[in-house]
Amino acid sequence: MMNSKELRELDDAKLAEKLVETRQELFGKRFKHATAQLENTTELTGAKKTIARILTIQRERQGA
């Protein structure tokens, strides 16, 4: 999980890459959760929050 300060330091291309990567991670975690293989369910929340942070930063940059 990356915090917003670290995400803001990334350029637009790396940020888009990180978004795709995090969405893939979330998909995998959801699959593991559905099959009862995920031990730490807070990883789902962390991935969702990271996606939200990335999308927020992207929208801020579009508006600027």
MOPAC internal coordinates of N, CA, C and O (Angstrom, degrees):
PM7 1SCF
backbone

  N    0.0000 0     0.00 0     0.00 0    0    0    0
  C    1.4420 1     0.00 0     0.00 0    1    0    0
  C    1.5240 1   109.00 1     0.00 0    2    1    0
  O    1.2310 1   121.16 1   -46.78 1    3    2    1
  N    1.3238 1   115.39 1   133.22 1    3    2    1
  C    1.4558 1   120.57 1   178.96 1    5    3    2
  C    1.5232 1   108.82 1  -108.66 1    6    5    3
  O    1.2310 1   120.99 1   -34.44 1    7    6    5
  N    1.3200 1   115.71 1   145.56 1    7    6    5
  C    1.4514 1   118.11 1   176.22 1    9    7    6
  C    1.5274 1   109.51 1   -86.95 1   10    9    7
  O    1.2310 1   120.51 1    -8.66 1   11   10    9
  N    1.3138 1   116.63 1   171.34 1   11   10    9
  C    1.4583 1   120.75 1  -173.67 1   13   11   10
  C    1.5295 1   112.35 1   -66.19 1   14   13   11
  O    1.2310 1   119.79 1   149.33 1   15   14   13
  N    1.3154 1   118.00 1   -30.67 1   15   14   13
  C    1.4624 1   120.62 1   179.29 1   17   15   14
  C    1.5225 1   110.52 1   -64.34 1   18   17   15
  O    1.2310 1   120.60 1   135.61 1   19   18   17
  N    1.3226 1   116.46 1   -44.39 1   19   18   17
  C    1.4651 1   120.86 1   178.61 1   21   19   18
  C    1.5272 1   110.80 1   -65.72 1   22   21   19
  O    1.2310 1   120.22 1   142.01 1   23   22   21
  N    1.3259 1   117.18 1   -37.99 1   23   22   21
  C    1.4611 1   120.84 1  -179.62 1   25   23   22
  C    1.5265 1   111.34 1   -68.48 1   26   25   23
  O    1.2310 1   120.13 1   143.07 1   27   26   25
  N    1.3154 1   117.36 1   -36.93 1   27   26   25
  C    1.4665 1   120.73 1  -179.76 1   29   27   26
  C    1.5265 1   111.96 1   -66.92 1   30   29   27
  O    1.2310 1   119.97 1   156.07 1   31   30   29
  N    1.3215 1   117.66 1   -23.93 1   31   30   29
  C    1.4560 1   121.28 1   179.38 1   33   31   30
  C    1.5341 1   112.22 1   -75.71 1   34   33   31
  O    1.2310 1   120.07 1   162.98 1   35   34   33
  N    1.3254 1   117.48 1   -17.02 1   35   34   33
  C    1.4579 1   121.17 1   179.84 1   37   35   34
  C    1.5274 1   110.91 1   -78.04 1   38   37   35
  O    1.2310 1   120.39 1   -31.36 1   39   38   37
  N    1.3277 1   116.85 1   148.64 1   39   38   37
  C    1.4626 1   119.29 1   175.34 1   41   39   38
  C    1.5285 1   108.90 1   -80.71 1   42   41   39
  O    1.2310 1   120.65 1    -5.54 1   43   42   41
  N    1.3295 1   116.36 1   174.46 1   43   42   41
  C    1.4644 1   121.41 1  -173.62 1   45   43   42
  C    1.5256 1   112.87 1   -59.82 1   46   45   43
  O    1.2310 1   120.18 1   139.21 1   47   46   45
  N    1.3315 1   117.27 1   -40.79 1   47   46   45
  C    1.4652 1   120.50 1  -178.43 1   49   47   46
  C    1.5305 1   110.84 1   -66.67 1   50   49   47
  O    1.2310 1   120.43 1   135.36 1   51   50   49
  N    1.3145 1   116.78 1   -44.64 1   51   50   49
  C    1.4707 1   120.54 1   179.55 1   53   51   50
  C    1.5260 1   110.93 1   -66.29 1   54   53   51
  O    1.2310 1   120.98 1   145.49 1   55   54   53
  N    1.3410 1   115.74 1   -34.51 1   55   54   53
  C    1.4570 1   120.14 1   179.06 1   57   55   54
  C    1.5266 1   110.24 1   -66.57 1   58   57   55
  O    1.2310 1   120.11 1   138.09 1   59   58   57
  N    1.3162 1   117.39 1   -41.91 1   59   58   57
  C    1.4597 1   121.18 1   177.43 1   61   59   58
  C    1.5327 1   110.60 1   -64.96 1   62   61   59
  O    1.2310 1   120.68 1   141.61 1   63   62   61
  N    1.3272 1   116.30 1   -38.39 1   63   62   61
  C    1.4677 1   121.32 1   176.59 1   65   63   62
  C    1.5282 1   110.67 1   -61.99 1   66   65   63
  O    1.2310 1   121.06 1   135.49 1   67   66   65
  N    1.3127 1   115.58 1   -44.51 1   67   66   65
  C    1.4640 1   121.25 1  -179.57 1   69   67   66
  C    1.5266 1   110.59 1   -64.24 1   70   69   67
  O    1.2310 1   120.27 1   144.35 1   71   70   69
  N    1.3264 1   117.09 1   -35.65 1   71   70   69
  C    1.4597 1   121.18 1   178.44 1   73   71   70
  C    1.5271 1   110.51 1   -63.58 1   74   73   71
  O    1.2310 1   120.54 1   133.02 1   75   74   73
  N    1.3183 1   116.56 1   -46.98 1   75   74   73
  C    1.4722 1   120.53 1   179.11 1   77   75   74
  C    1.5274 1   110.00 1   -61.94 1   78   77   75
  O    1.2310 1   120.90 1   135.60 1   79   78   77
  N    1.3189 1   115.88 1   -44.40 1   79   78   77
  C    1.4672 1   121.01 1  -179.59 1   81   79   78
  C    1.5313 1   111.45 1   -61.30 1   82   81   79
  O    1.2310 1   120.56 1   135.88 1   83   82   81
  N    1.3181 1   116.54 1   -44.12 1   83   82   81
  C    1.4606 1   121.02 1  -178.08 1   85   83   82
  C    1.5219 1   111.08 1   -68.86 1   86   85   83
  O    1.2310 1   119.94 1   142.80 1   87   86   85
  N    1.3219 1   117.71 1   -37.20 1   87   86   85
  C    1.4607 1   120.29 1   176.68 1   89   87   86
  C    1.5279 1   111.29 1   -64.79 1   90   89   87
  O    1.2310 1   120.26 1   142.75 1   91   90   89
  N    1.3251 1   117.11 1   -37.25 1   91   90   89
  C    1.4584 1   120.62 1   176.28 1   93   91   90
  C    1.5283 1   110.72 1   -66.12 1   94   93   91
  O    1.2310 1   120.56 1   139.03 1   95   94   93
  N    1.3163 1   116.53 1   -40.97 1   95   94   93
  C    1.4635 1   120.64 1   176.52 1   97   95   94
  C    1.5205 1   110.67 1   -60.82 1   98   97   95
  O    1.2310 1   120.44 1   135.97 1   99   98   97
  N    1.3338 1   116.76 1   -44.03 1   99   98   97
  C    1.4559 1   120.83 1  -179.89 1  101   99   98
  C    1.5219 1   110.57 1   -62.17 1  102  101   99
  O    1.2310 1   119.95 1   138.63 1  103  102  101
  N    1.3243 1   117.70 1   -41.37 1  103  102  101
  C    1.4542 1   121.11 1   177.81 1  105  103  102
  C    1.5286 1   110.25 1   -59.50 1  106  105  103
  O    1.2310 1   120.58 1   133.55 1  107  106  105
  N    1.3155 1   116.49 1   -46.45 1  107  106  105
  C    1.4590 1   120.56 1   179.28 1  109  107  106
  C    1.5191 1   112.38 1   -62.55 1  110  109  107
  O    1.2310 1   120.89 1   139.67 1  111  110  109
  N    1.3198 1   115.90 1   -40.33 1  111  110  109
  C    1.4607 1   119.95 1   179.51 1  113  111  110
  C    1.5236 1   111.13 1   -67.77 1  114  113  111
  O    1.2310 1   120.16 1   141.89 1  115  114  113
  N    1.3274 1   117.29 1   -38.11 1  115  114  113
  C    1.4637 1   120.35 1   176.88 1  117  115  114
  C    1.5249 1   110.70 1   -64.30 1  118  117  115
  O    1.2310 1   120.74 1   140.06 1  119  118  117
  N    1.3176 1   116.19 1   -39.94 1  119  118  117
  C    1.4613 1   120.89 1   179.01 1  121  119  118
  C    1.5337 1   109.85 1   -63.94 1  122  121  119
  O    1.2310 1   120.50 1   134.80 1  123  122  121
  N    1.3189 1   116.66 1   -45.20 1  123  122  121
  C    1.4591 1   120.38 1   178.27 1  125  123  122
  C    1.5232 1   111.15 1   -63.60 1  126  125  123
  O    1.2310 1   120.37 1   141.48 1  127  126  125
  N    1.3308 1   116.89 1   -38.52 1  127  126  125
  C    1.4566 1   121.17 1   179.78 1  129  127  126
  C    1.5309 1   110.06 1   -64.84 1  130  129  127
  O    1.2310 1   120.21 1   139.63 1  131  130  129
  N    1.3232 1   117.20 1   -40.37 1  131  130  129
  C    1.4673 1   121.30 1  -179.44 1  133  131  130
  C    1.5205 1   111.69 1   -67.40 1  134  133  131
  O    1.2310 1   120.51 1   149.55 1  135  134  133
  N    1.3269 1   116.63 1   -30.45 1  135  134  133
  C    1.4594 1   119.95 1   179.69 1  137  135  134
  C    1.5259 1   111.94 1   -96.82 1  138  137  135
  O    1.2310 1   120.21 1  -168.39 1  139  138  137
  N    1.3066 1   117.20 1    11.61 1  139  138  137
  C    1.4643 1   124.79 1   176.48 1  141  139  138
  C    1.5252 1   112.20 1    61.93 1  142  141  139
  O    1.2310 1   119.98 1  -145.78 1  143  142  141
  N    1.3284 1   117.63 1    34.22 1  143  142  141
  C    1.4557 1   121.05 1   177.43 1  145  143  142
  C    1.5206 1   112.43 1  -105.68 1  146  145  143
  O    1.2310 1   120.12 1   170.41 1  147  146  145
  N    1.3283 1   117.37 1    -9.59 1  147  146  145
  C    1.4619 1   121.08 1  -179.42 1  149  147  146
  C    1.5277 1   108.82 1   -85.93 1  150  149  147
  O    1.2310 1   120.59 1   -60.39 1  151  150  149
  N    1.3159 1   116.48 1   119.61 1  151  150  149
  C    1.4569 1   120.34 1  -177.49 1  153  151  150
  C    1.5212 1   112.08 1   -84.57 1  154  153  151
  O    1.2310 1   120.41 1   140.43 1  155  154  153
  N    1.3358 1   116.82 1   -39.57 1  155  154  153
  C    1.4563 1   121.26 1  -176.75 1  157  155  154
  C    1.5255 1   108.85 1  -107.80 1  158  157  155
  O    1.2310 1   120.26 1   -80.97 1  159  158  157
  N    1.3213 1   117.11 1    99.03 1  159  158  157
  C    1.4617 1   120.67 1  -175.50 1  161  159  158
  C    1.5296 1   113.14 1   -74.46 1  162  161  159
  O    1.2310 1   119.89 1   169.99 1  163  162  161
  N    1.3214 1   117.81 1   -10.01 1  163  162  161
  C    1.4654 1   119.12 1   177.86 1  165  163  162
  C    1.5282 1   110.99 1   -72.12 1  166  165  163
  O    1.2310 1   120.26 1   166.15 1  167  166  165
  N    1.3372 1   117.10 1   -13.85 1  167  166  165
  C    1.4596 1   120.34 1   175.95 1  169  167  166
  C    1.5263 1   110.77 1   -64.30 1  170  169  167
  O    1.2310 1   120.05 1   148.56 1  171  170  169
  N    1.3328 1   117.52 1   -31.44 1  171  170  169
  C    1.4683 1   121.17 1   176.86 1  173  171  170
  C    1.5225 1   110.30 1   -62.49 1  174  173  171
  O    1.2310 1   120.87 1   132.33 1  175  174  173
  N    1.3159 1   115.94 1   -47.67 1  175  174  173
  C    1.4609 1   120.98 1  -179.50 1  177  175  174
  C    1.5214 1   111.05 1   -63.52 1  178  177  175
  O    1.2310 1   120.43 1   138.72 1  179  178  177
  N    1.3182 1   116.79 1   -41.28 1  179  178  177
  C    1.4559 1   120.91 1   179.74 1  181  179  178
  C    1.5153 1   112.10 1   -62.58 1  182  181  179
  O    1.2310 1   120.29 1   138.33 1  183  182  181
  N    1.3358 1   117.04 1   -41.67 1  183  182  181
  C    1.4597 1   120.99 1   179.47 1  185  183  182
  C    1.5316 1   110.56 1   -66.29 1  186  185  183
  O    1.2310 1   120.40 1   139.07 1  187  186  185
  N    1.3152 1   116.84 1   -40.93 1  187  186  185
  C    1.4679 1   120.53 1   178.53 1  189  187  186
  C    1.5269 1   111.12 1   -62.87 1  190  189  187
  O    1.2310 1   120.58 1   138.75 1  191  190  189
  N    1.3161 1   116.49 1   -41.25 1  191  190  189
  C    1.4632 1   120.38 1   179.84 1  193  191  190
  C    1.5244 1   111.55 1   -67.33 1  194  193  191
  O    1.2310 1   120.37 1   142.49 1  195  194  193
  N    1.3248 1   116.89 1   -37.51 1  195  194  193
  C    1.4663 1   120.29 1   177.79 1  197  195  194
  C    1.5219 1   110.16 1   -64.35 1  198  197  195
  O    1.2310 1   120.33 1   138.19 1  199  198  197
  N    1.3348 1   116.97 1   -41.81 1  199  198  197
  C    1.4754 1   120.90 1   177.36 1  201  199  198
  C    1.5194 1   109.78 1   -61.21 1  202  201  199
  O    1.2310 1   120.45 1   135.90 1  203  202  201
  N    1.3134 1   116.74 1   -44.10 1  203  202  201
  C    1.4666 1   120.32 1   179.44 1  205  203  202
  C    1.5252 1   111.48 1   -62.33 1  206  205  203
  O    1.2310 1   120.40 1   139.61 1  207  206  205
  N    1.3289 1   116.85 1   -40.39 1  207  206  205
  C    1.4719 1   120.27 1   178.27 1  209  207  206
  C    1.5197 1   111.07 1   -62.47 1  210  209  207
  O    1.2310 1   120.94 1   135.60 1  211  210  209
  N    1.3351 1   115.80 1   -44.40 1  211  210  209
  C    1.4681 1   119.97 1  -179.02 1  213  211  210
  C    1.5226 1   110.36 1   -62.89 1  214  213  211
  O    1.2310 1   120.42 1   134.38 1  215  214  213
  N    1.3246 1   116.80 1   -45.62 1  215  214  213
  C    1.4670 1   120.36 1  -179.51 1  217  215  214
  C    1.5288 1   111.10 1   -63.56 1  218  217  215
  O    1.2310 1   120.21 1   142.06 1  219  218  217
  N    1.3168 1   117.21 1   -37.94 1  219  218  217
  C    1.4622 1   121.05 1   178.20 1  221  219  218
  C    1.5202 1   110.94 1   -63.64 1  222  221  219
  O    1.2310 1   120.39 1   135.47 1  223  222  221
  N    1.3179 1   116.87 1   -44.53 1  223  222  221
  C    1.4738 1   120.77 1  -179.93 1  225  223  222
  C    1.5306 1   110.48 1   -65.18 1  226  225  223
  O    1.2310 1   120.13 1   140.43 1  227  226  225
  N    1.3347 1   117.35 1   -39.57 1  227  226  225
  C    1.4479 1   120.32 1   178.05 1  229  227  226
  C    1.5211 1   111.73 1   -63.34 1  230  229  227
  O    1.2310 1   120.20 1   139.58 1  231  230  229
  N    1.3339 1   117.23 1   -40.42 1  231  230  229
  C    1.4695 1   120.83 1   179.37 1  233  231  230
  C    1.5198 1   111.20 1   -69.53 1  234  233  231
  O    1.2310 1   120.42 1   144.40 1  235  234  233
  N    1.3078 1   116.80 1   -35.60 1  235  234  233
  C    1.4678 1   119.69 1   176.86 1  237  235  234
  C    1.5081 1   110.94 1   -63.67 1  238  237  235
  O    1.2310 1   120.39 1   139.89 1  239  238  237
  N    1.3181 1   116.85 1   -40.11 1  239  238  237
  C    1.4683 1   121.10 1   179.90 1  241  239  238
  C    1.5035 1   111.38 1   -70.16 1  242  241  239
  O    1.2310 1   119.35 1   147.42 1  243  242  241
  N    1.3159 1   118.84 1   -32.58 1  243  242  241
  C    1.4654 1   121.47 1   178.47 1  245  243  242
  C    1.5224 1   110.35 1   -68.89 1  246  245  243
  O    1.2310 1   120.31 1   144.69 1  247  246  245
  N    1.3150 1   117.00 1   -35.31 1  247  246  245
  C    1.4537 1   121.11 1  -178.89 1  249  247  246
  C    1.5116 1   113.29 1   -76.30 1  250  249  247
  O    1.2310 1   120.36 1   157.34 1  251  250  249
  N    1.2925 1   116.92 1   -22.66 1  251  250  249
  C    1.4751 1   120.60 1  -175.60 1  253  251  250
  C    1.5084 1   112.78 1   -79.24 1  254  253  251
  O    1.2310 1   120.10 1   180.00 1  255  254  253

